[in-house]
Amino acid sequence: MTIERAKRIYQILSENKDGLSTPALFNIVLKRGIIREYSTLYQILKMLKEKGVVEQRSEKGLARWEVTRIVDLSTLEKIITS
């Protein structure tokens, strides 16, 4: 299930070329029923960052998340599970 959530979060970030703040991303995933807890979102973002597909930047005291490596979802799944 975490892999599917990670893929959906990656898709959301891919659709937002300027990146999203953590609170903005949380609101989106909460509305879409992907995640209910902030800590779960953070753990998935941390994992995606460690895998080198997203990056966290600080902007006006807020963390912003951006895709740094464009891949299709099957490739993303391979990256996540490796």
QUIQUIVEN-V420942 format. One record per backbone hydrogen bond with DSSP energy under -0.5 kcal/mol. NH is the residue of the N-H (numbers start at 1). CO is the residue of the C=O. If there is no record, write none. Layout:
NH_CO ; NH_CO
This chain:
5_1 ; 6_2 ; 7_3 ; 8_4 ; 9_5 ; 10_6 ; 11_7 ; 12_8 ; 13_9 ; 14_10 ; 15_11 ; 16_12 ; 16_13 ; 17_15 ; 19_16 ; 20_65 ; 22_63 ; 25_21 ; 26_22 ; 27_23 ; 28_24 ; 29_25 ; 30_26 ; 31_27 ; 32_28 ; 33_30 ; 34_29 ; 35_29 ; 41_37 ; 42_38 ; 43_39 ; 44_40 ; 45_41 ; 46_42 ; 47_43 ; 48_44 ; 49_45 ; 50_46 ; 51_47 ; 52_49 ; 53_48 ; 54_48 ; 55_66 ; 57_55 ; 57_64 ; 59_57 ; 59_62 ; 62_59 ; 64_57 ; 65_20 ; 66_55 ; 68_53 ; 69_53 ; 71_69 ; 76_72 ; 77_73 ; 78_74 ; 79_75 ; 80_76 ; 81_77 ; 82_78 ; 82_79
